[in-house]
Amino acid sequence: MRIHDGYTYAHNFFTAKNAATYDSVVRYATFGQDRIWKNQIAKIVDSGNFIRANILDLAAGTGILSSMLEGRSSKAVIHSLDLTLDYLNLAKEKSQRLYLVNSTAELLPFRTETFDSVVSSYLAKYVDIQKVVQECWRVLKHTGIVVFHDFTYPTNFVAEKFWKFYFSLLKLSSKIFHGWGPTFQRLDELIRKTHYWPGDIMECLKMSGFVEVVCKYYTFGTSAIISAKKT
């Protein structure tokens, strides 16, 4: 997949037409697993420094993960970054304390060693992974934590069959859910194209100098969370 293809997918998938329904769609489309996955991300960054942590949420969207992290500590400072301004406007409605940034994860508008943690959910398949990892290294403080989460293509035979059947249903329902046609029609294609992302991220993390690189799969291999620490 060419580097710029990820932006094309992202711009087509997440628009002003579907921003208002994103939270409900992601909740029902993942059978409630989205909150479980995001809770796992929060647990990873919930360390002794979390109370006063400065956290960057990449591809923050409508602020689901950002607001969860903020809710764990009144003193945590959360910067929510996303390409789609309409999504960020909804994030602001969840909390006035979030710092919203309309930008790309591949070129972060922050100074070196700014954040204690950098997290992301559903970002990896849309970006140049090497660039994002390098930027995460740059903006993280020493001993800072980085976490990546996204969908994965299941390797288990039964899970793969269910996965294909489920996406066929999503495609059939694309006309019912206003604004979600392009997403439901092509998301499975994108996940298959970028099935290698966990391995690529782990390699880039190690090459960049990150340590304690850990990858865990969830929900029958349909989702993965990778975490690492800056030395």
SVG drawing of the C-alpha trace seen along z (x, -y; Angstrom):
<svg xmlns="http://www.w3.org/2000/svg" viewBox="-31 -23 49 46">
<polyline fill="none" stroke="black" stroke-width="0.4" points="0.0,0.0 1.4,-3.4 2.1,-5.9 -0.6,-8.3 -3.3,-5.6 -3.7,-5.6 -4.8,-9.2 -7.2,-8.5 -8.9,-5.7 -9.0,-7.9 -10.5,-10.9 -13.2,-8.7 -14.0,-6.7 -14.3,-9.5 -16.3,-12.6 -18.7,-15.2 -21.5,-12.9 -20.7,-10.2 -19.0,-12.0 -22.2,-12.2 -22.9,-8.5 -19.3,-7.2 -19.5,-6.4 -22.6,-4.2 -21.4,-2.6 -18.0,-1.6 -19.7,-0.3 -22.2,1.9 -19.9,2.9 -17.3,4.3 -20.0,5.9 -18.8,3.7 -15.2,4.8 -14.0,1.3 -14.3,0.2 -12.6,3.4 -9.6,2.8 -9.4,-0.9 -9.5,0.1 -6.5,2.3 -4.7,-0.7 -5.5,-2.8 -4.2,-0.1 -0.9,-0.1 -0.3,-3.8 -1.8,-3.8 1.5,-3.8 2.8,-5.7 3.3,-8.8 -0.2,-8.7 -1.8,-11.1 0.1,-14.0 0.8,-12.5 0.9,-14.4 -0.6,-12.1 -0.9,-12.3 -3.8,-10.4 -3.2,-9.9 -6.2,-9.4 -8.3,-10.5 -11.5,-10.8 -14.5,-11.8 -12.4,-11.5 -13.6,-8.1 -10.1,-7.0 -9.1,-10.6 -12.1,-11.0 -11.4,-7.6 -7.9,-8.5 -8.9,-11.9 -11.5,-10.2 -8.8,-8.2 -7.1,-11.4 -8.3,-15.0 -4.6,-16.1 -3.8,-14.2 -3.3,-16.5 -4.6,-14.9 -3.8,-16.2 -6.2,-14.7 -4.9,-14.7 -6.9,-13.8 -7.2,-14.5 -10.9,-15.1 -12.0,-18.4 -15.6,-17.4 -14.6,-14.4 -12.5,-16.7 -15.4,-19.0 -17.4,-16.1 -14.5,-15.3 -14.6,-18.8 -18.3,-18.2 -17.1,-15.3 -14.7,-17.4 -13.6,-21.0 -10.2,-19.9 -9.0,-18.1 -6.4,-19.9 -7.5,-19.4 -5.0,-19.2 -6.1,-18.9 -3.0,-17.3 -1.3,-14.2 0.4,-11.6 3.4,-11.4 4.6,-15.0 3.7,-15.9 3.5,-19.6 5.1,-19.2 8.5,-19.8 10.9,-16.9 10.3,-15.1 6.9,-16.6 4.8,-13.5 4.8,-10.8 2.7,-8.5 1.6,-8.4 -1.4,-6.2 -3.4,-5.4 -6.4,-3.3 -7.2,-2.4 -4.3,-4.4 -1.7,-1.9 -3.4,-0.9 -3.6,-4.5 0.0,-5.7 3.6,-5.3 4.5,-3.2 8.2,-4.1 7.5,-7.8 5.0,-7.6 7.3,-5.5 10.1,-8.0 7.8,-10.9 6.6,-9.0 10.3,-8.5 11.0,-12.2 8.0,-13.6 8.2,-11.0 10.1,-11.7 12.7,-9.2 10.9,-6.1 7.8,-7.2 5.2,-4.6 3.9,-4.2 0.8,-2.1 -0.6,-1.1 -4.0,0.7 -5.8,1.7 -7.7,4.4 -5.9,7.5 -6.8,10.1 -7.5,13.4 -5.3,16.4 -7.6,18.9 -9.7,20.8 -13.0,20.4 -12.4,16.8 -11.5,16.0 -14.8,17.5 -16.8,15.5 -14.8,12.4 -15.6,12.7 -19.3,13.4 -19.5,10.4 -18.0,8.0 -20.4,9.3 -23.2,8.3 -21.7,4.9 -21.5,4.3 -25.2,5.2 -26.1,2.8 -24.0,-0.1 -27.0,-1.7 -28.9,-1.8 -26.2,-3.6 -26.0,-7.1 -22.5,-8.2 -20.9,-4.8 -21.1,-3.3 -17.4,-3.8 -16.2,-2.5 -18.3,0.7 -17.6,1.4 -13.8,1.2 -12.6,1.6 -12.1,5.3 -10.0,4.7 -7.8,2.3 -7.4,4.6 -6.2,7.4 -3.8,5.1 -2.2,4.0 -2.3,7.3 1.5,7.0 1.3,3.9 2.0,5.6 5.3,7.0 6.3,3.8 5.6,1.7 7.5,4.1 10.5,4.0 10.4,0.2 10.1,-0.2 13.1,2.0 15.2,0.3 14.3,-3.1 15.6,-2.1 12.3,-1.2 12.5,1.6 10.0,3.9 8.1,4.3 5.0,6.4 2.3,7.5 -1.0,9.1 -3.9,10.2 -7.5,9.9 -11.0,11.2 -9.9,14.3 -7.1,12.5 -9.1,9.7 -7.4,7.0 -3.8,6.3 -2.2,4.0 1.5,3.3 3.3,1.4 6.9,0.3 9.0,-2.0 11.5,-4.7 14.9,-4.2"/>
</svg>
